[in-house]
Amino acid sequence: MRWLLVPLLCLVAVSAFAADGKQVSYKSGNETVSGMLYVPAGKGPFPALVVIQEWWGLNDWMKEQASKLADQGYVTLAVDLYRGKVATTPDEAHELSRGLPHDRADRDLLAAAEYLRSLKNVAPTRVGSIGWCMGGGYALDLAIADPKLAAAVINYGHLATSEDSLKNIHASILGIFGGQDRGIPVSDVKTFEQQMKQFGKPIEIVIFPDAGHAFENSTNKAAYRADDAAQAWKKTVAFLRATLQEGSR
């Protein structure tokens, strides 16, 4: 599995959330899956985001990110790709990520985007994706699979290289990476950026030279870099505002 090439560091935390979330269910093929939905204060229609988990699962840190993004004015759906399971050790995360069927995950995420578009308080043309680690790669996969997706934020996730795949992307892309990430080398990031630009796709790449993998997760004491994480958050907020709020009205 490609996820196994990425260094393991993205641990779990319990934090205070701002926007309250509620569990919701939606159809994915013949299955019913669940996620946590967060809604900003005020009246819509709002832009929306599919929020995609690290390899640990839909834990409290992921819910916190969805809540923080809702505070920025987005309806957010944090998808539960593991069907209720959450890892607390690297071995458990390894097992769960290996056991996740890629086609099922893609289907769940496409269904999540359609679920958001179906909500009365969501502007259907202003739906994007964001993910970290494993979820960063899936955020890009959703942009490839869903031509209606408006924006995607890849936080140190795997990168597609197939020309046929990249040509399918219509979303604006923000990629955030660590210069010391051994699982996703800077050379691969730059190749991806060059390919996207060759196809005329809107893309912004930010590389933090001294950061490794999973540097945004404050529960990952070995890799967390507070200053870089704060700058990455600012980049994310500005990018989403430009692509899903100001640029899409």
Disulfide bonds with the S-S distance in Angstrom:
Cys10-Cys133 2.35
